Amino acid sequence: MKDTVVMESSQSPKEARATVVRTKLVKLSASIEDGFFDICELLAEAQQHDYHHVWGFERFQDWIETASGLDMSGRQAFYMIQIANRAKQLGLTRDQLKLIKISKLKQIFSLDPDQFAAEIKALIEEAPGLSLDEVTNRVRALKGQSEQIFMTIKVERSIKDTIDRALELAKRNYGSVMLGHDATDISTSQCMELLCVSYVQDPNNSPEGQEIAEEQE
């Protein structure tokens, strides 16, 4: 069924159609945001009540990655669950969260609400006017971590696949770390450090009779 367009006398057909498209985009954008937070809350419920057992799976992550139909990793599902649980714990509304990009929310809710409740609420208020880098570094400062820097490298697809496999292996071998009361994987940067340290410390990788000296202050 075609959209019915009521044209104002001053509008051309193109301008009228542009108005319809813009209106639809605004509505769809709102529904996408609501859909995201609906999924967060439903995943949190499913994990809390072990619904994956009802669906025939021993592990929640296995259901997510093989049978949920959500096209996401267990790690991504964890972040979404964390957003729902911590927002509920702190009494934050969906309207507040919808003002903030998801990438910023992931950073903010990596903070333990038992320890940083006031700081999280302050960041939620300020986040719409902050860049992702600013939010990330504010969060890292609260955790007592150093400021992040960013490295950009260009790699062939086959190399990217190898990197992804190595990072996933490092995460599995390291095991989970605790964020508040929740277990999660170590970060990608920590994985990179583990892989690099492993290579540097392997004597088979050093030139014969030489060692790579650490940079002196």
DRENFI-331319 format. One record per residue: residue in one letter; x, y, z of N, C-alpha, C in turn. Coordinates in steps of 0.02 Angstrom, whole numbers, padded with zeros to 5 digits, always signed. Example, Ala and Ser with C-alpha at 12.3 -4.5 7.8 and 13.67 -1.06 7.14 Angstrom:
2
A+00660-00284+00390+00615-00225+00390+00660-00165+00390;S+00642-00112+00354+00684-00053+00357+00645+00002+00394;
END
This chain:
217
M+00042-00059+00000+00000+00000+00000+00044+00062+00000;K+00030+00107-00045+00071+00167-00052+00054+00217+00003;D+00105+00257+00022+00093+00308+00072+00050+00363+00042;T+00003+00387+00081-00038+00443+00059-00003+00508+00080;V+00008+00552+00033+00043+00614+00046-00005+00672+00035;V-00015+00711+00087-00055+00772+00081-00007+00830+00070;M-00008+00856+00010+00040+00908-00008+00014+00977+00011;E+00057+01017+00041+00042+01087+00050+00052+01122-00017;S+00017+01176-00025+00019+01210-00090+00089+01232-00109;S+00131+01245-00059+00198+01269-00073+00249+01213-00084;Q+00228+01149-00074+00274+01093-00079+00272+01062-00148;S+00332+01045-00172+00337+01005-00233+00328+00932-00215;P+00315+00889-00264+00309+00817-00249+00371+00789-00214;K+00430+00813-00234+00491+00789-00202+00495+00811-00129;E+00477+00874-00115+00478+00899-00047+00427+00862-00003;A+00368+00847-00032+00317+00810+00006+00342+00740+00024;R+00373+00707-00026+00399+00640-00013+00456+00642+00038;A+00497+00694+00034+00552+00701+00082+00526+00707+00153;T+00470+00742+00161+00439+00749+00227+00416+00681+00253;V+00385+00641+00209+00362+00575+00229+00421+00531+00250;V+00474+00532+00211+00533+00490+00225+00563+00510+00292;R+00570+00575+00305+00599+00597+00367+00556+00576+00427;T+00490+00583+00420+00445+00562+00474+00451+00488+00489;K+00453+00447+00436+00460+00375+00445+00527+00357+00478;L+00581+00391+00458+00646+00377+00487+00647+00392+00562;V+00615+00447+00581+00612+00465+00652+00574+00411+00691;K+00518+00388+00664+00478+00337+00697+00517+00271+00702;L+00550+00252+00647+00588+00189+00647+00647+00193+00695;S+00679+00251+00698+00735+00260+00743+00713+00248+00815;A+00656+00275+00833+00630+00266+00901+00614+00193+00914;S+00586+00158+00864+00569+00088+00874+00631+00045+00879;I+00684+00063+00843+00747+00026+00847+00775+00031+00918;E+00774+00092+00946+00800+00102+01013+00759+00062+01064;D+00692+00067+01058+00650+00030+01103+00661-00045+01096;G+00669-00067+01034+00682-00138+01022+00746-00161+01055;F+00798-00120+01052+00861-00137+01084+00852-00147+01158;F+00819-00099+01191+00811-00104+01263+00762-00160+01283;D+00713-00174+01240+00669-00231+01251+00710-00296+01252;I+00756-00303+01203+00798-00362+01199+00843-00367+01261;C+00871-00311+01283+00913-00310+01343+00875-00339+01402;E+00814-00314+01412+00775-00335+01470+00753-00408+01465;L+00735-00430+01405+00713-00500+01397+00772-00548+01405;L+00830-00529+01380+00889-00571+01389+00907-00577+01463;A+00902-00520+01499+00916-00521+01570+00869-00569+01607;E+00805-00567+01588+00756-00613+01618+00773-00685+01602;A+00789-00697+01538+00804-00766+01516+00864-00794+01553;Q+00916-00753+01562+00975-00776+01598+00960-00786+01672;Q+00925-00739+01702+00910-00743+01774+00871-00806+01792;H+00825-00825+01750+00781-00882+01765+00802-00946+01729;D+00861-00945+01697+00888-01005+01664+00840-01035+01613;Y+00809-00992+01573+00762-01016+01522+00796-01061+01471;H+00862-01054+01464+00897-01095+01414+00890-01170+01430;H+00881-01186+01495+00869-01256+01513+00802-01280+01485;V+00753-01237+01488+00687-01253+01460+00692-01266+01385;W+00737-01228+01353+00746-01233+01280+00795-01288+01260;G+00820-01326+01309+00862-01383+01293+00936-01369+01289;F+00960-01316+01323+01031-01299+01320+01060-01296+01391;E+01120-01324+01398+01154-01323+01463+01181-01253+01479;R+01205-01219+01427+01234-01152+01439+01194-01099+01403;F+01186-01042+01436+01150-00986+01407+01185-00963+01343;Q+01252-00960+01344+01290-00937+01286+01278-00982+01225;D+01272-01048+01236+01260-01093+01180+01193-01078+01147;W+01142-01065+01188+01077-01048+01160+01081-00983+01120;I+01115-00932+01148+01122-00867+01115+01153-00876+01046;E+01208-00913+01043+01248-00915+00982+01223-00965+00930;T+01182-01013+00950+01162-01065+00902+01087-01069+00889;A+01046-01043+00935+00974-01055+00927+00929-00995+00942;S+00958-00940+00964+00916-00883+00983+00888-00845+00922;G+00924-00850+00866+00904-00812+00807+00921-00738+00811;L+00961-00719+00861+00977-00649+00873+01041-00627+00837;D+01078-00672+00807+01139-00656+00771+01187-00615+00814;M+01201-00640+00873+01249-00606+00917+01290-00657+00955;S+01347-00635+00980+01390-00678+01020+01366-00678+01092;G+01391-00726+01130+01375-00726+01201+01402-00664+01235;R+01459-00639+01212+01488-00578+01241+01443-00518+01231;Q+01415-00512+01170+01370-00456+01157+01307-00461+01200;A+01281-00522+01207+01222-00532+01249+01237-00513+01321;F+01297-00529+01345+01316-00510+01413+01314-00435+01423;Y+01341-00397+01374+01340-00324+01380+01268-00298+01384;M+01225-00327+01344+01155-00305+01343+01121-00321+01410;I+01135-00380+01437+01107-00399+01501+01134-00352+01556;Q+01197-00336+01552+01227-00291+01601+01194-00223+01600;I+01179-00197+01540+01145-00133+01535+01077-00136+01569;A+01038-00189+01556+00972-00195+01586+00976-00202+01662;N+01020-00245+01686+01025-00257+01758+01049-00196+01797;R+01099-00163+01771+01127-00107+01808+01083-00045+01804;A+01049-00036+01748+01001+00019+01743+00945+00009+01794;K+00921-00052+01799+00868-00068+01847+00891-00058+01919;Q+00952-00081+01933+00980-00074+02000+00985-00001+02022;L+01002+00043+01974+01012+00113+01989+00950+00156+01978;G+00896+00125+01957+00834+00162+01947+00836+00209+01888;L+00875+00192+01837+00880+00235+01777+00825+00216+01728;T+00795+00267+01697+00738+00254+01653+00762+00243+01581;R+00718+00213+01542+00733+00203+01471+00742+00269+01435;D+00703+00319+01453+00709+00385+01421+00778+00414+01432;Q+00806+00403+01491+00874+00426+01504+00925+00389+01461;L+00916+00324+01456+00964+00283+01418+00960+00297+01344;K+00901+00311+01318+00892+00322+01246+00929+00384+01221;L+00948+00428+01266+00985+00489+01246+01058+00474+01233;I+01080+00413+01249+01152+00397+01248+01164+00340+01199;K+01217+00347+01159+01234+00294+01112+01253+00230+01149;I+01238+00174+01118+01249+00109+01150+01322+00099+01168;S+01367+00122+01125+01439+00113+01139+01459+00149+01204;K+01428+00206+01218+01442+00241+01280+01412+00205+01339;L+01351+00178+01331+01319+00142+01386+01360+00081+01406;K+01389+00046+01357+01431-00012+01373+01489+00008+01417;Q+01520+00064+01401+01576+00088+01442+01553+00106+01513;I+01499+00145+01517+01475+00169+01582+01455+00111+01627;F+01420+00062+01598+01395+00006+01638+01448-00048+01650;S+01509-00037+01627+01563-00082+01647+01586-00065+01718;L+01563-00008+01745+01578+00010+01814+01534-00029+01862;D+01561-00046+01919+01523-00082+01970+01475-00034+02004;P+01409-00045+01998+01361+00001+02028+01363+00002+02104;D+01388-00052+02135+01394-00052+02208+01448-00003+02231;Q+01497+00008+02189+01553+00052+02206+01547+00121+02176;F+01516+00125+02116+01516+00189+02079+01446+00212+02061;A+01397+00201+02104+01328+00220+02088+01322+00294+02071;A+01350+00337+02113+01344+00409+02101+01380+00430+02037;E+01438+00399+02025+01476+00416+01965+01441+00393+01902;I+01410+00335+01904+01372+00310+01846+01315+00357+01830;K+01278+00377+01881+01221+00422+01870+01244+00489+01842;A+01301+00514+01866+01328+00577+01840+01349+00569+01767;L+01380+00512+01750+01400+00500+01680+01340+00493+01635;I+01286+00462+01659+01225+00456+01619+01198+00526+01602;E+01202+00572+01650+01178+00640+01638+01223+00676+01588;E+01288+00666+01592+01335+00703+01551+01349+00671+01483;A+01338+00606+01478+01359+00568+01418+01333+00595+01352;P+01270+00620+01348+01247+00646+01282+01292+00700+01254;G+01326+00737+01297+01369+00791+01273+01443+00773+01270;L+01459+00710+01284+01528+00687+01283+01540+00641+01224;S+01602+00639+01200+01621+00591+01148+01632+00523+01179;L+01634+00471+01138+01648+00404+01164+01717+00401+01197;D+01766+00434+01167+01833+00435+01197+01832+00467+01266;E+01795+00522+01273+01791+00556+01338+01758+00511+01390;V+01704+00478+01370+01670+00432+01417+01717+00375+01436;T+01751+00346+01387+01796+00290+01399+01850+00309+01448;N+01881+00367+01438+01935+00387+01482+01911+00407+01551;R+01850+00434+01557+01822+00448+01623+01811+00382+01661;V+01786+00332+01626+01774+00267+01657+01841+00236+01678;R+01890+00239+01634+01955+00210+01650+01987+00245+01710;A+01979+00310+01715+02006+00348+01772+01974+00325+01837;L+01908+00313+01836+01873+00289+01895+01898+00220+01916;K+01917+00180+01867+01942+00113+01881+02016+00113+01900;G+02048+00172+01898+02119+00176+01913+02162+00152+01856;Q+02136+00153+01795+02173+00131+01736+02200+00191+01699;S+02253+00180+01661+02283+00235+01623+02240+00252+01562;E+02252+00311+01536+02214+00334+01477+02229+00290+01418;Q+02178+00277+01378+02187+00236+01319+02214+00276+01260;I+02253+00243+01219+02272+00270+01154+02247+00221+01101;F+02242+00244+01040+02212+00202+00988+02264+00188+00933;M+02267+00125+00912+02311+00104+00858+02268+00082+00799;T+02285+00106+00741+02249+00088+00680+02297+00051+00633;I+02280-00010+00616+02321-00048+00569+02276-00076+00514;K+02305-00082+00455+02270-00111+00398+02296-00181+00386;V+02251-00231+00384+02272-00300+00375+02229-00332+00321;E+02256-00384+00290+02217-00423+00242+02165-00464+00280;R+02111-00482+00246+02056-00518+00279+02082-00583+00310;S+02125-00619+00274+02150-00683+00301+02189-00672+00366;I+02225-00616+00370+02263-00601+00431+02214-00582+00487;K+02162-00544+00470+02111-00526+00520+02080-00588+00550;D+02067-00638+00510+02038-00700+00536+02085-00733+00586;T+02150-00732+00570+02199-00761+00616+02202-00722+00681;I+02200-00656+00677+02201-00614+00737+02140-00629+00780;D+02082-00634+00749+02020-00648+00786+02025-00714+00823;R+02053-00765+00789+02059-00831+00821+02108-00828+00880;A+02163-00791+00871+02212-00785+00925+02182-00748+00986;L+02144-00695+00973+02113-00658+01028+02062-00701+01065;E+02023-00739+01027+01973-00782+01059+02006-00837+01100;L+02061-00864+01075+02098-00915+01111+02127-00887+01176;A+02154-00826+01172+02182-00794+01232+02127-00783+01284;K+02068-00763+01263+02013-00752+01310+01992-00818+01343;R+01988-00870+01303+01967-00935+01331+02019-00962+01379;N+02082-00956+01362+02135-00983+01405+02143-00942+01469;Y+02131-00877+01465+02138-00835+01525+02080-00846+01573;G+02020-00856+01546+01962-00866+01588+01927-00800+01602;S+01878-00802+01645+01836-00743+01659+01867-00699+01712;V+01849-00635+01709+01865-00588+01763+01799-00562+01790;M+01800-00534+01849+01739-00510+01880+01731-00435+01872;L+01672-00414+01849+01652-00344+01849+01595-00339+01899;G+01611-00316+01960+01559-00316+02011+01542-00388+02028;H+01478-00406+02018+01455-00473+02032+01452-00516+01968;D+01473-00489+01912+01466-00523+01848+01534-00546+01821;A+01534-00604+01789+01594-00629+01757+01594-00610+01683;T+01651-00589+01658+01656-00571+01587+01726-00587+01562;D+01736-00582+01497+01801-00594+01467+01847-00534+01478;I+01912-00547+01475+01959-00492+01476+01952-00451+01411;S+01977-00390+01413+01968-00345+01356+02014-00365+01298;T+01999-00338+01239+02040-00351+01181+02112-00327+01191;S+02119-00268+01222+02187-00241+01233+02226-00286+01281;Q+02192-00315+01332+02226-00361+01377+02246-00425+01340;C+02204-00447+01294+02222-00505+01253+02284-00491+01211;M+02286-00432+01181+02344-00413+01141+02408-00413+01183;E+02402-00388+01244+02460-00387+01289+02482-00458+01305;L+02435-00503+01319+02452-00572+01334+02489-00605+01275;L+02463-00594+01215+02494-00624+01156+02564-00596+01144;C+02572-00530+01152+02637-00499+01141+02688-00520+01194;V+02666-00522+01257+02711-00543+01311+02734-00615+01300;S+02687-00657+01279+02704-00727+01266+02757-00733+01213;Y+02751-00692+01161+02800-00695+01106+02867-00668+01129;V+02866-00612+01164+02929-00580+01186+02967-00625+01235;Q+02931-00659+01279+02963-00699+01331+02985-00768+01306;D+02964-00787+01247+02985-00852+01220+03057-00845+01194;P+03105-00881+01225+03175-00874+01205+03187-00895+01132;N+03143-00936+01104+03151-00957+01035+03140-00899+00986;N+03109-00845+01010+03094-00789+00965+03147-00734+00969;S+03196-00740+01013+03248-00689+01020+03307-00705+00975;P+03339-00654+00947+03401-00666+00908+03452-00703+00951;E+03490-00746+00920+03538-00787+00957+03586-00744+00996;G+03589-00757+01062+03635-00720+01105+03613-00650+01119;Q+03553-00630+01100+03530-00562+01112+03462-00563+01146;E+03448-00511+01183+03383-00503+01213+03357-00433+01196;I+03293-00427+01192+03263-00361+01179+03260-00325+01245;A+03297-00272+01251+03299-00233+01313+03236-00192+01320;E+03213-00188+01383+03156-00144+01395+03178-00072+01390;E+03133-00030+01366+03149+00040+01358+03160+00072+01426;Q+03216+00107+01433+03232+00139+01496+03199+00207+01500;E+03179+00226+01562+03149+00292+01571+03201+00346+01556;
END
